[in-house]
Amino acid sequence: MSDTSMTDAQQKEWDLKLRKIDAEIANLYALTTKTTSEVGQIKMNTFLAPFLAAAGLMGATAAIVKMFF
């Protein structure tokens, strides 16, 4: 055997380390996807809320003006 070959114990140790790394990568990917989704929702809310408030104010103003004129 050469000095560069692994024993079964070393191979199992590295397999376990790699599985842990794969699990962490999958977890980070899931968290990134969740955060990206939340950011999209926040962006929509920051655009939509002021727009709807302005539309409501314009509608209320138009209703009041219509009552008096």
MOPAC internal coordinates of N, CA, C and O (Angstrom, degrees):
PM7 1SCF
backbone

  N    0.0000 0     0.00 0     0.00 0    0    0    0
  C    1.4493 1     0.00 0     0.00 0    1    0    0
  C    1.5248 1   110.32 1     0.00 0    2    1    0
  O    1.2310 1   121.00 1   -34.77 1    3    2    1
  N    1.2939 1   115.69 1   145.23 1    3    2    1
  C    1.4599 1   119.42 1   177.37 1    5    3    2
  C    1.5233 1   109.93 1   -87.88 1    6    5    3
  O    1.2310 1   121.06 1   -13.09 1    7    6    5
  N    1.3118 1   115.58 1   166.91 1    7    6    5
  C    1.4678 1   120.87 1  -178.38 1    9    7    6
  C    1.5227 1   112.37 1   -71.67 1   10    9    7
  O    1.2310 1   119.52 1   162.92 1   11   10    9
  N    1.3209 1   118.53 1   -17.08 1   11   10    9
  C    1.4591 1   121.63 1  -176.28 1   13   11   10
  C    1.5209 1   113.23 1   -88.63 1   14   13   11
  O    1.2310 1   119.64 1   171.91 1   15   14   13
  N    1.3209 1   118.29 1    -8.09 1   15   14   13
  C    1.4572 1   119.50 1  -178.58 1   17   15   14
  C    1.5277 1   110.20 1   -80.29 1   18   17   15
  O    1.2310 1   121.01 1   -29.34 1   19   18   17
  N    1.3299 1   115.68 1   150.66 1   19   18   17
  C    1.4579 1   121.90 1  -178.62 1   21   19   18
  C    1.5167 1   110.61 1   -97.48 1   22   21   19
  O    1.2310 1   121.83 1   -30.35 1   23   22   21
  N    1.2995 1   114.11 1   149.65 1   23   22   21
  C    1.4555 1   118.47 1   172.03 1   25   23   22
  C    1.5218 1   107.91 1   -81.31 1   26   25   23
  O    1.2310 1   120.34 1   -12.09 1   27   26   25
  N    1.3043 1   116.95 1   167.91 1   27   26   25
  C    1.4640 1   120.28 1   178.24 1   29   27   26
  C    1.5242 1   111.09 1   -60.83 1   30   29   27
  O    1.2310 1   120.24 1   141.58 1   31   30   29
  N    1.3136 1   117.14 1   -38.42 1   31   30   29
  C    1.4717 1   120.75 1   179.79 1   33   31   30
  C    1.5201 1   110.76 1   -64.90 1   34   33   31
  O    1.2310 1   120.65 1   137.61 1   35   34   33
  N    1.3303 1   116.36 1   -42.39 1   35   34   33
  C    1.4643 1   119.80 1   178.14 1   37   35   34
  C    1.5247 1   110.78 1   -65.05 1   38   37   35
  O    1.2310 1   120.77 1   139.54 1   39   38   37
  N    1.3190 1   116.13 1   -40.46 1   39   38   37
  C    1.4737 1   120.03 1   179.03 1   41   39   38
  C    1.5229 1   110.66 1   -62.74 1   42   41   39
  O    1.2310 1   120.18 1   136.11 1   43   42   41
  N    1.3314 1   117.26 1   -43.89 1   43   42   41
  C    1.4672 1   121.10 1   178.65 1   45   43   42
  C    1.5253 1   110.92 1   -64.00 1   46   45   43
  O    1.2310 1   120.50 1   141.48 1   47   46   45
  N    1.3270 1   116.65 1   -38.52 1   47   46   45
  C    1.4626 1   120.88 1   178.27 1   49   47   46
  C    1.5281 1   110.73 1   -62.69 1   50   49   47
  O    1.2310 1   120.59 1   135.29 1   51   50   49
  N    1.3337 1   116.49 1   -44.71 1   51   50   49
  C    1.4556 1   120.25 1   178.92 1   53   51   50
  C    1.5330 1   111.74 1   -68.31 1   54   53   51
  O    1.2310 1   120.37 1   142.65 1   55   54   53
  N    1.3160 1   116.90 1   -37.35 1   55   54   53
  C    1.4677 1   119.75 1   176.50 1   57   55   54
  C    1.5242 1   110.70 1   -61.01 1   58   57   55
  O    1.2310 1   120.49 1   137.67 1   59   58   57
  N    1.3291 1   116.67 1   -42.33 1   59   58   57
  C    1.4656 1   120.84 1   178.58 1   61   59   58
  C    1.5200 1   110.94 1   -64.04 1   62   61   59
  O    1.2310 1   120.52 1   136.27 1   63   62   61
  N    1.3247 1   116.62 1   -43.73 1   63   62   61
  C    1.4711 1   120.55 1   178.15 1   65   63   62
  C    1.5219 1   110.73 1   -60.91 1   66   65   63
  O    1.2310 1   120.64 1   136.41 1   67   66   65
  N    1.3262 1   116.38 1   -43.59 1   67   66   65
  C    1.4647 1   119.80 1  -179.56 1   69   67   66
  C    1.5254 1   111.89 1   -66.88 1   70   69   67
  O    1.2310 1   120.37 1   142.66 1   71   70   69
  N    1.3367 1   116.89 1   -37.34 1   71   70   69
  C    1.4726 1   119.20 1   176.44 1   73   71   70
  C    1.5166 1   111.05 1   -63.58 1   74   73   71
  O    1.2310 1   120.38 1   140.05 1   75   74   73
  N    1.3460 1   116.88 1   -39.95 1   75   74   73
  C    1.4656 1   120.73 1   177.80 1   77   75   74
  C    1.5271 1   110.91 1   -64.03 1   78   77   75
  O    1.2310 1   120.77 1   138.86 1   79   78   77
  N    1.3172 1   116.13 1   -41.14 1   79   78   77
  C    1.4626 1   120.06 1   178.24 1   81   79   78
  C    1.5280 1   110.41 1   -64.99 1   82   81   79
  O    1.2310 1   120.38 1   136.99 1   83   82   81
  N    1.3228 1   116.88 1   -43.01 1   83   82   81
  C    1.4722 1   120.65 1   177.48 1   85   83   82
  C    1.5264 1   111.20 1   -60.53 1   86   85   83
  O    1.2310 1   120.55 1   138.71 1   87   86   85
  N    1.3334 1   116.55 1   -41.29 1   87   86   85
  C    1.4647 1   120.00 1   178.70 1   89   87   86
  C    1.5189 1   110.85 1   -65.26 1   90   89   87
  O    1.2310 1   120.21 1   140.21 1   91   90   89
  N    1.3215 1   117.21 1   -39.79 1   91   90   89
  C    1.4591 1   120.35 1   178.81 1   93   91   90
  C    1.5317 1   111.20 1   -66.51 1   94   93   91
  O    1.2310 1   120.56 1   140.62 1   95   94   93
  N    1.3203 1   116.53 1   -39.38 1   95   94   93
  C    1.4669 1   120.49 1   177.46 1   97   95   94
  C    1.5285 1   110.09 1   -63.32 1   98   97   95
  O    1.2310 1   120.41 1   136.62 1   99   98   97
  N    1.3200 1   116.83 1   -43.38 1   99   98   97
  C    1.4711 1   120.13 1   178.72 1  101   99   98
  C    1.5275 1   110.52 1   -62.88 1  102  101   99
  O    1.2310 1   120.34 1   139.65 1  103  102  101
  N    1.3233 1   116.95 1   -40.35 1  103  102  101
  C    1.4613 1   120.90 1   178.53 1  105  103  102
  C    1.5302 1   110.56 1   -64.57 1  106  105  103
  O    1.2310 1   120.09 1   135.25 1  107  106  105
  N    1.3164 1   117.44 1   -44.75 1  107  106  105
  C    1.4596 1   120.69 1   178.57 1  109  107  106
  C    1.5250 1   111.47 1   -63.62 1  110  109  107
  O    1.2310 1   120.44 1   142.39 1  111  110  109
  N    1.3288 1   116.77 1   -37.61 1  111  110  109
  C    1.4612 1   120.16 1   177.45 1  113  111  110
  C    1.5261 1   110.65 1   -63.73 1  114  113  111
  O    1.2310 1   120.71 1   137.22 1  115  114  113
  N    1.3401 1   116.25 1   -42.78 1  115  114  113
  C    1.4641 1   120.21 1   179.01 1  117  115  114
  C    1.5257 1   110.72 1   -64.33 1  118  117  115
  O    1.2310 1   120.29 1   137.89 1  119  118  117
  N    1.3201 1   117.05 1   -42.11 1  119  118  117
  C    1.4672 1   120.26 1   178.61 1  121  119  118
  C    1.5200 1   111.31 1   -65.30 1  122  121  119
  O    1.2310 1   120.54 1   141.88 1  123  122  121
  N    1.3220 1   116.58 1   -38.12 1  123  122  121
  C    1.4679 1   120.33 1   177.82 1  125  123  122
  C    1.5193 1   110.74 1   -64.38 1  126  125  123
  O    1.2310 1   120.47 1   136.40 1  127  126  125
  N    1.3212 1   116.71 1   -43.60 1  127  126  125
  C    1.4644 1   121.07 1   178.35 1  129  127  126
  C    1.5243 1   110.54 1   -62.01 1  130  129  127
  O    1.2310 1   120.21 1   135.73 1  131  130  129
  N    1.3190 1   117.20 1   -44.27 1  131  130  129
  C    1.4637 1   121.62 1   179.25 1  133  131  130
  C    1.5263 1   110.76 1   -62.55 1  134  133  131
  O    1.2310 1   120.48 1   134.66 1  135  134  133
  N    1.3312 1   116.69 1   -45.34 1  135  134  133
  C    1.4609 1   120.90 1  -179.43 1  137  135  134
  C    1.5286 1   110.72 1   -64.65 1  138  137  135
  O    1.2310 1   120.31 1   139.19 1  139  138  137
  N    1.3114 1   117.01 1   -40.81 1  139  138  137
  C    1.4628 1   120.59 1   178.14 1  141  139  138
  C    1.5229 1   111.07 1   -61.61 1  142  141  139
  O    1.2310 1   120.69 1   139.29 1  143  142  141
  N    1.3186 1   116.28 1   -40.71 1  143  142  141
  C    1.4589 1   121.01 1   177.64 1  145  143  142
  C    1.5254 1   110.91 1   -63.60 1  146  145  143
  O    1.2310 1   120.67 1   137.10 1  147  146  145
  N    1.3294 1   116.33 1   -42.90 1  147  146  145
  C    1.4652 1   120.42 1   179.73 1  149  147  146
  C    1.5223 1   111.24 1   -65.31 1  150  149  147
  O    1.2310 1   120.35 1   140.85 1  151  150  149
  N    1.3290 1   116.93 1   -39.15 1  151  150  149
  C    1.4625 1   120.73 1   178.71 1  153  151  150
  C    1.5263 1   110.08 1   -63.07 1  154  153  151
  O    1.2310 1   120.26 1   138.10 1  155  154  153
  N    1.3207 1   117.11 1   -41.90 1  155  154  153
  C    1.4660 1   120.27 1   177.44 1  157  155  154
  C    1.5156 1   111.79 1   -61.42 1  158  157  155
  O    1.2310 1   120.76 1   140.09 1  159  158  157
  N    1.3283 1   116.15 1   -39.91 1  159  158  157
  C    1.4597 1   120.36 1   178.89 1  161  159  158
  C    1.5259 1   110.36 1   -67.28 1  162  161  159
  O    1.2310 1   120.12 1   139.22 1  163  162  161
  N    1.3193 1   117.38 1   -40.78 1  163  162  161
  C    1.4678 1   120.94 1   178.73 1  165  163  162
  C    1.5213 1   110.58 1   -64.76 1  166  165  163
  O    1.2310 1   120.59 1   138.47 1  167  166  165
  N    1.3321 1   116.48 1   -41.53 1  167  166  165
  C    1.4663 1   119.70 1   178.48 1  169  167  166
  C    1.5264 1   110.49 1   -61.04 1  170  169  167
  O    1.2310 1   120.63 1   138.44 1  171  170  169
  N    1.3283 1   116.40 1   -41.56 1  171  170  169
  C    1.4613 1   119.97 1   179.66 1  173  171  170
  C    1.5259 1   110.41 1   -65.15 1  174  173  171
  O    1.2310 1   120.61 1   137.28 1  175  174  173
  N    1.3253 1   116.43 1   -42.72 1  175  174  173
  C    1.4641 1   119.79 1  -179.74 1  177  175  174
  C    1.5230 1   112.19 1   -66.12 1  178  177  175
  O    1.2310 1   119.59 1   142.49 1  179  178  177
  N    1.3181 1   118.38 1   -37.51 1  179  178  177
  C    1.4609 1   119.83 1   179.62 1  181  179  178
  C    1.5279 1   111.43 1   -71.00 1  182  181  179
  O    1.2310 1   119.96 1   155.85 1  183  182  181
  N    1.3086 1   117.67 1   -24.15 1  183  182  181
  C    1.4551 1   120.50 1   174.78 1  185  183  182
  C    1.5251 1   111.01 1   -85.08 1  186  185  183
  O    1.2310 1   120.37 1   135.44 1  187  186  185
  N    1.3139 1   116.91 1   -44.56 1  187  186  185
  C    1.4539 1   121.90 1  -171.47 1  189  187  186
  C    1.5273 1   113.03 1   -74.10 1  190  189  187
  O    1.2310 1   119.42 1   139.09 1  191  190  189
  N    1.3207 1   118.72 1   -40.91 1  191  190  189
  C    1.4636 1   121.54 1  -176.45 1  193  191  190
  C    1.5388 1   111.88 1   -60.26 1  194  193  191
  O    1.2310 1   118.63 1   128.25 1  195  194  193
  N    1.3211 1   120.21 1   -51.75 1  195  194  193
  C    1.4739 1   119.08 1   178.17 1  197  195  194
  C    1.5338 1   112.68 1   -63.85 1  198  197  195
  O    1.2310 1   120.64 1   144.35 1  199  198  197
  N    1.3206 1   116.38 1   -35.65 1  199  198  197
  C    1.4627 1   119.88 1   179.31 1  201  199  198
  C    1.5288 1   110.50 1   -63.66 1  202  201  199
  O    1.2310 1   120.41 1   134.32 1  203  202  201
  N    1.3355 1   116.82 1   -45.68 1  203  202  201
  C    1.4606 1   119.93 1   179.30 1  205  203  202
  C    1.5236 1   111.99 1   -67.58 1  206  205  203
  O    1.2310 1   120.37 1   143.51 1  207  206  205
  N    1.3255 1   116.91 1   -36.49 1  207  206  205
  C    1.4635 1   119.79 1   176.71 1  209  207  206
  C    1.5256 1   110.53 1   -63.15 1  210  209  207
  O    1.2310 1   120.18 1   136.25 1  211  210  209
  N    1.3196 1   117.25 1   -43.75 1  211  210  209
  C    1.4653 1   121.15 1   178.75 1  213  211  210
  C    1.5302 1   110.61 1   -64.64 1  214  213  211
  O    1.2310 1   120.33 1   138.17 1  215  214  213
  N    1.3307 1   116.97 1   -41.83 1  215  214  213
  C    1.4651 1   120.11 1   179.32 1  217  215  214
  C    1.5300 1   110.40 1   -64.22 1  218  217  215
  O    1.2310 1   120.16 1   139.56 1  219  218  217
  N    1.3249 1   117.29 1   -40.44 1  219  218  217
  C    1.4641 1   120.72 1   177.61 1  221  219  218
  C    1.5164 1   111.99 1   -64.44 1  222  221  219
  O    1.2310 1   120.73 1   138.10 1  223  222  221
  N    1.3216 1   116.21 1   -41.90 1  223  222  221
  C    1.4701 1   120.50 1   178.31 1  225  223  222
  C    1.5271 1   110.90 1   -64.12 1  226  225  223
  O    1.2310 1   120.32 1   138.69 1  227  226  225
  N    1.3190 1   117.00 1   -41.31 1  227  226  225
  C    1.4632 1   119.76 1   178.24 1  229  227  226
  C    1.5247 1   110.83 1   -65.81 1  230  229  227
  O    1.2310 1   120.39 1   140.27 1  231  230  229
  N    1.3359 1   116.85 1   -39.73 1  231  230  229
  C    1.4632 1   120.10 1   178.39 1  233  231  230
  C    1.5278 1   111.15 1   -65.73 1  234  233  231
  O    1.2310 1   120.03 1   137.84 1  235  234  233
  N    1.3142 1   117.55 1   -42.16 1  235  234  233
  C    1.4652 1   120.93 1   179.17 1  237  235  234
  C    1.5343 1   109.89 1   -65.02 1  238  237  235
  O    1.2310 1   120.53 1   138.74 1  239  238  237
  N    1.3098 1   116.59 1   -41.26 1  239  238  237
  C    1.4606 1   120.31 1   178.85 1  241  239  238
  C    1.5247 1   110.39 1   -63.59 1  242  241  239
  O    1.2310 1   120.45 1   137.18 1  243  242  241
  N    1.3091 1   116.74 1   -42.82 1  243  242  241
  C    1.4686 1   120.46 1   179.25 1  245  243  242
  C    1.5276 1   110.39 1   -63.98 1  246  245  243
  O    1.2310 1   119.44 1   141.94 1  247  246  245
  N    1.3255 1   118.67 1   -38.06 1  247  246  245
  C    1.4636 1   121.28 1   179.20 1  249  247  246
  C    1.5276 1   110.92 1   -66.86 1  250  249  247
  O    1.2310 1   120.78 1   138.32 1  251  250  249
  N    1.3212 1   116.11 1   -41.68 1  251  250  249
  C    1.4751 1   119.49 1   179.73 1  253  251  250
  C    1.5171 1   110.38 1   -67.32 1  254  253  251
  O    1.2310 1   120.04 1   137.26 1  255  254  253
  N    1.3252 1   117.53 1   -42.74 1  255  254  253
  C    1.4655 1   120.70 1   179.48 1  257  255  254
  C    1.5097 1   109.39 1   -63.93 1  258  257  255
  O    1.2310 1   119.04 1   141.31 1  259  258  257
  N    1.3144 1   119.44 1   -38.69 1  259  258  257
  C    1.4548 1   122.56 1  -179.26 1  261  259  258
  C    1.5349 1   111.44 1   -65.46 1  262  261  259
  O    1.2310 1   120.87 1   146.59 1  263  262  261
  N    1.3467 1   115.95 1   -33.41 1  263  262  261
  C    1.4695 1   119.10 1   179.14 1  265  263  262
  C    1.5265 1   111.55 1   -65.40 1  266  265  263
  O    1.2310 1   119.77 1   145.15 1  267  266  265
  N    1.3263 1   118.05 1   -34.85 1  267  266  265
  C    1.4533 1   121.45 1  -174.15 1  269  267  266
  C    1.5206 1   114.08 1   -96.79 1  270  269  267
  O    1.2310 1   119.81 1   166.06 1  271  270  269
  N    1.3154 1   117.96 1   -13.94 1  271  270  269
  C    1.4689 1   118.67 1  -178.49 1  273  271  270
  C    1.4862 1   111.75 1  -124.68 1  274  273  271
  O    1.2310 1   120.10 1   180.00 1  275  274  273

